Amino acid sequence: MPGAGKSAIGRRLAARLGLPFQDADTEIENAAGLTVAEIFARYGEAHFRDGERRVIGRIVAGPPVVLATGGGAFVDPRTRAALREAGALTVWLRASIPVLKRRIVGRSNRPLFIGRDPEEVLQSLMAARTHCYAEADIALECGDDPPEVTTARLERAIAGWARPSRLTVALSERSYEVVVGTGLLPRAGGW
C-alpha cells in the first residue's frame, strides 16, 4: 500500500544484505523521462502499469536486488507471475489505514490521491488489493515502529522463511492441491 514504507525499508534491507536497492517507480521514471504523476496524467494508469510490468520483469531477470515495487504493481497478475517465475521472495508490508494516511498526507507525488480524500482512497485500495497482497511470501506488520526496527524484523522473517510445499492430492474424479508451511492461514484467501 502507498505509505507502507517500501522504499525506506527496502533501502535499509539492501544495505543489511549487501545487495543493490532499486525502486521500480524511479526506474520507470528514468525509462520514460517523466515522473509517475506525469505518466498517469498524460497516458493513464493502464499505460503506466504496462511500463511498470516491463521494468519489473527486466529487473528481476537480472542479478539479485532488493526491489521496492509501487503499491499497484503486485495487483497485476502478470507482474506477480513474473516475480514468482524469477524466484523472487515477495514481502507485503502491512500497515493500518491511520498509519498509511499519516505517511502519505501532504505528498504531491502520489497520483491516485490528487484531489481526493486520502482515507477514502486508502480504504478503497485496501479492499481491492488485499487479496493480491496476501499472495506475498512474507506478510509483515509494520506500524509506527522506526524503520530500523521494521527492517530488523523483516531480516529475521526472511532468514526464517521457507517456501511452502505444494502437494497434489489425486482422486479418481478430481484432484486438489494442499499447501504445507508455516504462517499460511492469514494468506489463505490470497490463494
C-alpha positions as CSV (number, residue, x, y, z in Angstrom):
1,M,0.0,0.0,0.0
2,P,1.1,3.6,-0.5
3,G,2.9,4.7,2.6
4,A,3.8,1.3,3.9
5,G,7.5,2.0,3.8
6,K,8.6,0.0,0.8
7,S,11.4,2.3,-0.2
8,A,12.5,3.2,3.3
9,I,12.6,-0.4,4.5
10,G,13.9,-1.6,1.1
11,R,17.0,0.7,1.2
12,R,17.8,-0.4,4.7
13,L,17.3,-4.1,4.0
14,A,19.5,-3.9,0.9
15,A,22.3,-2.3,3.0
16,R,22.0,-5.0,5.6
17,L,22.0,-7.8,3.0
18,G,24.8,-6.3,0.9
19,L,22.6,-6.0,-2.2
20,P,21.8,-3.2,-4.5
21,F,18.5,-1.4,-3.9
22,Q,16.1,-0.4,-6.8
23,D,12.8,1.4,-6.7
24,A,10.5,0.4,-9.5
25,D,8.9,3.9,-9.7
26,T,12.4,5.5,-10.1
27,E,13.3,3.1,-12.8
28,I,10.1,3.7,-14.6
29,E,10.6,7.5,-14.4
30,N,14.2,7.1,-15.7
31,A,13.0,4.9,-18.6
32,A,10.1,7.2,-19.6
33,G,11.8,10.5,-18.9
34,L,8.6,11.5,-17.0
35,T,7.5,11.4,-13.4
36,V,4.9,8.8,-12.3
37,A,2.4,11.6,-11.9
38,E,3.1,12.9,-15.4
39,I,2.7,9.4,-16.9
40,F,-0.6,9.0,-15.1
41,A,-1.8,12.4,-16.3
42,R,-0.7,12.0,-19.9
43,Y,-1.3,8.4,-20.6
44,G,-3.4,6.9,-17.8
45,E,-2.9,4.2,-15.3
46,A,-3.2,1.3,-17.8
47,H,-0.2,2.7,-19.7
48,F,1.8,3.2,-16.5
49,R,1.0,-0.4,-15.3
50,D,2.2,-1.8,-18.7
51,G,5.5,0.0,-18.4
52,E,5.8,-1.0,-14.8
53,R,5.4,-4.6,-15.6
54,R,8.1,-4.4,-18.3
55,V,10.5,-2.6,-16.0
56,I,10.0,-5.1,-13.1
57,G,10.4,-8.0,-15.5
58,R,13.7,-6.6,-16.6
59,I,14.9,-6.0,-13.1
60,V,14.0,-9.5,-11.7
61,A,15.6,-11.1,-14.8
62,G,19.0,-9.6,-13.7
63,P,21.2,-10.2,-10.7
64,P,19.7,-10.2,-7.1
65,V,18.5,-6.9,-5.8
66,V,16.1,-5.6,-3.2
67,L,13.3,-4.1,-5.2
68,A,10.6,-1.8,-4.0
69,T,7.6,-2.0,-6.3
70,G,4.8,0.5,-6.4
71,G,1.7,-0.3,-4.4
72,G,-0.3,-1.4,-7.5
73,A,2.4,-3.5,-9.2
74,F,1.6,-6.6,-7.2
75,V,-2.1,-6.4,-8.1
76,D,-1.3,-7.2,-11.8
77,P,-1.4,-11.0,-12.1
78,R,1.3,-10.9,-14.8
79,T,3.7,-9.0,-12.6
80,R,3.0,-11.4,-9.7
81,A,3.7,-14.3,-12.1
82,A,7.0,-12.7,-13.3
83,L,8.1,-12.3,-9.7
84,R,7.3,-15.9,-8.9
85,E,8.9,-17.3,-12.1
86,A,12.1,-15.3,-11.3
87,G,12.1,-16.9,-7.8
88,A,11.8,-13.6,-6.1
89,L,10.9,-13.6,-2.4
90,T,8.0,-11.2,-2.1
91,V,7.1,-9.2,1.0
92,W,3.8,-7.5,2.0
93,L,4.4,-4.6,4.4
94,R,1.1,-4.4,6.2
95,A,0.0,-1.2,7.9
96,S,-3.3,0.2,9.1
97,I,-5.1,2.9,7.3
98,P,-4.4,5.5,10.0
99,V,-0.6,4.8,9.8
100,L,-0.7,4.9,6.0
101,K,-2.7,8.1,6.0
102,R,-0.2,9.8,8.3
103,R,2.6,8.8,6.0
104,I,1.1,10.0,2.7
105,V,-0.8,13.2,3.6
106,G,0.8,16.2,2.1
107,R,2.9,14.4,-0.5
108,S,2.2,15.6,-4.1
109,N,3.9,12.7,-5.9
110,R,1.0,10.2,-5.4
111,P,-1.3,10.5,-8.5
112,L,-4.0,8.2,-7.1
113,F,-4.6,10.8,-4.2
114,I,-4.6,14.1,-6.2
115,G,-7.9,15.9,-5.4
116,R,-9.3,13.0,-3.4
117,D,-9.9,12.2,0.3
118,P,-6.8,10.1,1.3
119,E,-8.7,7.9,3.8
120,E,-11.3,7.0,1.2
121,V,-8.7,6.2,-1.4
122,L,-6.7,4.1,1.1
123,Q,-9.9,2.2,2.1
124,S,-10.7,1.5,-1.5
125,L,-7.2,0.4,-2.3
126,M,-7.0,-1.8,0.7
127,A,-10.3,-3.5,-0.2
128,A,-9.3,-4.0,-3.8
129,R,-5.7,-5.1,-3.2
130,T,-5.5,-7.1,0.0
131,H,-6.4,-10.5,-1.7
132,C,-3.5,-9.9,-4.1
133,Y,-1.0,-8.8,-1.4
134,A,-2.0,-12.0,0.5
135,E,-0.1,-13.9,-2.1
136,A,3.2,-12.5,-1.0
137,D,5.7,-14.9,0.5
138,I,6.0,-12.9,3.8
139,A,3.4,-10.6,5.4
140,L,5.0,-8.3,7.9
141,E,3.1,-5.9,10.2
142,C,4.7,-2.5,10.1
143,G,3.0,0.1,12.3
144,D,4.7,3.1,13.9
145,D,8.0,1.3,14.6
146,P,11.1,3.2,13.4
147,P,12.3,1.9,10.0
148,E,15.4,0.3,11.6
149,V,13.2,-1.8,13.9
150,T,10.9,-2.9,11.0
151,T,13.9,-3.7,8.8
152,A,15.5,-5.9,11.5
153,R,12.1,-7.7,11.9
154,L,12.0,-8.2,8.2
155,E,15.5,-9.5,8.0
156,R,14.7,-12.1,10.7
157,A,11.5,-13.1,8.9
158,I,13.5,-13.6,5.7
159,A,16.1,-15.7,7.5
160,G,13.4,-17.9,8.9
161,W,11.4,-18.2,5.8
162,A,11.0,-21.4,3.8
163,R,9.0,-21.8,0.6
164,P,5.8,-23.8,1.4
165,S,5.4,-27.2,-0.1
166,R,2.6,-27.9,-2.6
167,L,1.3,-31.4,-2.8
168,T,-1.3,-32.6,-5.2
169,V,-3.9,-35.0,-3.9
170,A,-5.2,-37.1,-6.8
171,L,-8.7,-38.6,-6.5
172,S,-10.5,-40.7,-9.0
173,E,-12.7,-37.9,-10.2
174,R,-10.7,-34.8,-9.4
175,S,-7.6,-33.5,-7.7
176,Y,-6.7,-30.7,-5.4
177,E,-3.6,-29.0,-4.0
178,V,-2.5,-28.9,-0.4
179,V,-0.1,-26.2,0.7
180,V,2.1,-27.1,3.7
181,G,4.2,-24.5,5.6
182,T,4.2,-22.0,8.5
183,G,2.2,-18.8,8.7
184,L,-0.1,-19.7,5.8
185,L,-3.5,-19.3,7.3
186,P,-3.6,-15.4,7.2
187,R,-2.7,-15.6,3.5
188,A,-5.1,-18.5,2.5
189,G,-7.6,-16.1,1.0
190,G,-5.0,-14.9,-1.5
191,W,-4.6,-18.5,-2.8
